[in-house]
């Protein structure tokens, strides 16, 4: 396996890529919202000011900064739609026919992303639900918590959607597309188990978060499973156009896939090679071929509480 990384704006970089260069995309994009402008990122890193929500300690746990997707204006929400239409239009020529694109999202904006990608010519192929218990939602009305003790403004988050898109196949059938391009379908977990649309995962372990300082870093557990699924014949190149901490490229390295990462932010880009080397070496026995939680020593690093899973009707 091999990887390359580029310190570029992916929109401009994609315009320079030859047609049919990549076989899949796995990414957690910035959504084109105000939180990820250079000015707001600088305030986040300084730990003060800006629009990032930096909540108080709750139940003994300090909540990490989160984008405030619930506060977007109508104009900002519409920008999400046009952002992904532009992204999809820039991406489409560089992908081989039948290539899948998986995009991490949030329930609040999922429909806008799907509409934008569909307008760019991609097929909407559902989503994979990553189950984990986070701090999103479930809050009582602000400044009226004691007045309304049995009220929550939004449901407490127990999942994260990874939206699935596919560039239309060019051949008559999926089988013919697989023979010509190597893609058009997803890789099964094994011969007897199809790839599922619900995966029990967990929060990003502290050992992984310590490697990088990206506010939305995803765990190796889910990334390796998703990356493995994207190349049905086990060969091809996966693109991560918003490389961030390097976790997606590291996941591809860990399972033996070639990949390309593009990152605009100079700070994150400067740490990519170090981060990738450290993250890919974690959990050496886990190659994404199992849905079981991965462990580091005696501590489970990817899990959803049994109670939460039960409440979702999965056990």
C-alpha positions in Angstrom: 0.0 0.0 0.0 1.0 3.6 -0.5 -0.3 7.1 0.2 0.4 10.6 -0.9 -0.7 13.8 0.7 -1.2 17.3 -0.7 -1.5 20.7 1.1 -4.1 22.1 -1.3 -7.7 23.3 -1.5 -9.4 20.2 -2.7 -11.8 22.0 -5.0 -8.9 23.5 -7.1 -6.8 20.3 -6.7 -9.6 18.1 -8.1 -9.8 20.2 -11.3 -6.2 19.1 -12.1 -6.8 15.4 -11.6 -7.1 13.1 -14.6 -10.5 11.5 -15.2 -11.1 8.1 -13.6 -8.2 8.5 -11.1 -9.9 7.3 -7.9 -12.1 4.3 -7.0 -13.8 5.6 -3.8 -14.0 8.6 -1.4 -14.2 8.4 2.4 -14.4 11.8 4.1 -15.6 13.9 7.0 -15.9 17.3 5.3 -16.3 20.8 6.9 -19.8 21.3 5.3 -18.9 24.8 4.2 -20.3 26.3 7.4 -18.9 29.2 9.3 -17.3 27.1 12.0 -14.5 26.0 9.6 -13.5 29.4 8.2 -9.8 30.2 9.0 -10.9 33.0 11.4 -13.2 30.7 13.5 -10.7 27.8 13.5 -8.1 30.3 14.9 -10.5 31.2 17.7 -11.1 27.5 18.4 -7.4 26.9 18.8 -7.1 29.9 21.1 -9.8 28.4 23.3 -11.9 31.6 23.3 -14.3 33.5 21.2 -15.9 32.5 18.0 -19.0 30.5 17.2 -17.8 27.1 18.4 -19.8 25.7 21.2 -17.5 24.9 24.1 -19.9 23.5 26.7 -19.4 23.1 30.4 -18.6 20.0 32.3 -21.6 17.7 32.4 -21.8 14.7 34.7 -18.1 14.9 35.4 -17.1 14.9 31.7 -15.9 18.0 29.9 -17.6 18.3 26.5 -15.4 18.9 23.5 -16.1 21.8 21.1 -18.8 21.1 18.6 -20.1 22.9 15.5 -23.5 24.5 16.3 -25.4 23.1 13.4 -28.7 23.9 15.1 -28.0 27.7 14.9 -27.5 28.0 11.2 -29.6 30.6 9.4 -31.7 29.7 6.4 -29.0 31.2 4.2 -26.3 29.2 5.8 -28.3 26.0 5.4 -28.8 26.7 1.8 -25.1 27.2 1.4 -24.6 23.6 2.7 -26.7 22.4 -0.3 -24.8 24.4 -2.8 -21.5 23.6 -1.2 -22.0 19.8 -1.8 -23.4 20.4 -5.3 -20.1 22.2 -6.1 -18.1 19.5 -4.3 -19.9 16.7 -6.1 -19.4 18.4 -9.5 -15.7 18.8 -8.8 -15.3 15.2 -7.6 -17.3 13.4 -10.3 -14.9 13.5 -13.2 -12.0 12.2 -11.1 -13.9 9.0 -10.0 -14.3 5.9 -12.0 -17.8 4.8 -12.9 -19.5 3.0 -10.0 -17.2 4.6 -7.4 -18.8 5.0 -4.0 -18.5 8.1 -1.8 -19.1 7.9 2.0 -19.5 11.2 3.8 -19.8 11.6 7.6 -22.7 13.8 8.5 -25.2 15.0 11.1 -28.9 14.3 11.1 -29.6 18.0 11.1 -28.0 18.6 7.7 -28.1 15.1 6.1 -30.9 16.0 3.7 -29.1 19.1 2.4 -25.9 17.0 1.6 -27.9 14.4 -0.2 -29.8 16.9 -2.2 -26.5 18.7 -3.2 -24.8 15.4 -4.2 -27.8 14.2 -6.2 -27.9 17.5 -8.1 -24.2 16.9 -9.0 -25.2 13.6 -10.6 -24.6 11.1 -7.8 -27.0 8.3 -6.8 -28.1 8.5 -3.2 -27.5 5.0 -1.7 -28.7 5.4 1.8 -26.4 5.7 4.8 -24.5 3.7 7.4 -25.4 4.5 11.0 -22.5 4.6 13.3 -23.9 3.9 16.8 -22.2 5.6 19.6 -23.3 7.6 22.7 -22.1 11.2 22.3 -23.0 14.5 23.9 -25.1 15.8 21.0 -28.6 16.9 21.9 -30.8 16.0 24.9 -30.3 19.4 26.6 -33.1 21.0 28.5 -34.3 24.5 27.4 -31.4 26.9 27.9 -31.6 29.0 31.1 -34.9 27.2 32.0 -33.5 23.8 33.0 -35.1 23.8 36.5 -38.4 25.1 35.1 -38.7 22.2 32.6 -36.8 19.2 34.2 -38.6 16.6 32.0 -38.1 18.4 28.7 -35.3 18.0 26.1 -35.1 20.3 23.1 -33.7 17.6 20.7 -33.2 13.9 21.1 -29.9 12.7 22.7 -27.6 11.6 19.9 -26.9 7.9 19.7 -25.8 7.7 16.0 -23.9 9.4 13.3 -25.0 8.9 9.6 -22.3 8.1 7.0 -24.1 9.0 3.8 -23.5 6.8 0.8 -23.4 8.0 -2.8 -22.4 6.3 -6.0 -21.2 7.6 -9.4 -23.5 5.9 -11.9 -22.1 2.7 -13.4 -21.1 2.9 -17.0 -21.7 -0.7 -17.9 -25.0 -2.6 -18.4 -24.8 -4.4 -15.0 -22.9 -4.1 -11.7 -21.0 -7.3 -12.5 -19.8 -5.9 -15.8 -18.8 -2.7 -14.1 -16.9 -4.7 -11.5 -15.0 -6.5 -14.2 -14.0 -3.3 -16.0 -13.5 -0.8 -13.2 -13.3 -2.9 -10.0 -16.1 -1.0 -8.3 -19.9 -0.5 -8.3 -20.7 -2.4 -5.2 -19.5 -2.7 -1.6 -17.2 -5.4 -0.1 -19.0 -7.8 2.2 -17.8 -8.4 5.8 -17.2 -11.9 4.7 -18.7 -14.4 2.2 -21.6 -15.1 4.5 -22.2 -11.6 5.9 -23.3 -8.6 3.7 -22.1 -5.1 4.7 -24.6 -3.7 7.2 -26.1 -0.2 7.4 -25.8 -0.1 11.2 -22.4 -0.5 12.9 -21.9 -0.4 16.7 -18.9 1.8 17.2 -17.8 4.2 19.9 -16.4 7.6 20.6 -12.9 8.3 19.4 -10.6 6.8 22.0 -8.4 9.1 24.0 -5.3 7.3 22.8 -6.3 8.3 19.2 -7.3 11.8 20.1 -3.9 12.3 21.7 -2.2 11.7 18.3 -3.9 14.7 16.6 -5.8 17.8 17.6 -8.6 17.8 15.1 -12.0 18.7 16.7 -13.9 16.0 14.7 -11.5 13.1 14.5 -13.2 9.8 13.8 -12.1 6.5 15.4 -10.0 3.9 13.5 -12.7 1.2 14.3 -15.4 2.8 12.0 -12.9 4.2 9.5 -11.2 0.8 8.8 -14.6 -1.0 8.4 -15.9 1.7 6.0 -12.7 2.0 4.0 -12.5 -1.8 3.6 -16.1 -1.9 2.2 -15.4 0.7 -0.5 -13.1 -1.4 -2.6 -15.2 -4.6 -3.3 -12.3 -6.4 -5.0 -9.7 -5.1 -2.5 -7.8 -2.9 -4.9 -8.0 0.7 -6.1 -7.3 4.1 -4.6 -9.4 5.8 -1.9 -9.4 9.6 -1.8 -9.8 11.7 1.4 -10.2 15.3 0.2 -10.5 16.7 3.7 -7.7 14.8 5.4 -7.7 16.6 8.8 -5.9 14.5 11.3 -5.0 11.9 8.7 -7.2 9.2 10.3 -8.8 8.1 7.1 -5.5 7.7 5.3 -4.1 5.9 8.4 -7.1 3.5 8.2 -6.4 2.8 4.5 -2.7 2.1 5.4 -3.7 -0.2 8.2 -5.9 -2.4 5.9 -3.5 -2.3 3.0 -5.3 0.1 0.6 -3.7 2.9 -1.5 -5.0 6.4 -0.6 -4.6 10.1 -1.3 -5.2 12.8 1.2 -5.7 16.5 0.6 -5.7 19.1 3.4 -6.0 22.8 3.1 -5.1 23.8 6.7 -1.3 24.1 7.0 -1.3 23.3 10.7 -3.1 19.9 10.2 -1.0 19.2 7.0 2.2 19.6 8.9 1.2 16.8 11.3 -0.2 14.4 8.8 2.7 12.1 8.2 3.4 11.8 12.0 -0.3 11.2 12.7 -0.7 8.6 9.9 2.3 6.6 11.1 1.0 6.5 14.7 -2.6 5.8 13.9 -2.0 3.1 11.4 0.2 1.2 13.9 -2.7 0.9 16.4 -4.7 -2.3 16.7 -2.4 -4.3 14.4 -4.7 -7.3 14.4 -7.8 -5.3 13.3 -8.1 -4.8 9.5 -11.7 -3.8 9.3 -12.9 -7.3 8.5 -15.0 -7.6 11.6 -17.7 -5.6 13.3 -16.5 -6.4 16.7 -15.1 -3.6 18.9 -11.4 -3.3 18.9 -9.4 -3.4 22.1 -6.2 -1.9 23.4 -4.9 -4.1 26.1 -7.8 -4.8 28.5 -9.8 -1.7 27.6 -12.6 -1.7 25.0 -12.0 1.3 22.7 -15.0 1.1 20.5 -18.4 0.4 22.0 -21.9 1.6 22.6 -23.5 1.1 26.0 -25.7 -2.0 26.1 -28.5 0.1 27.4 -28.3 2.5 24.4 -28.2 -0.3 21.9 -31.2 -1.9 23.6 -33.2 1.3 23.4 -32.6 1.3 19.7 -34.1 -2.1 19.4 -30.9 -3.8 18.2 -30.7 -6.3 21.0 
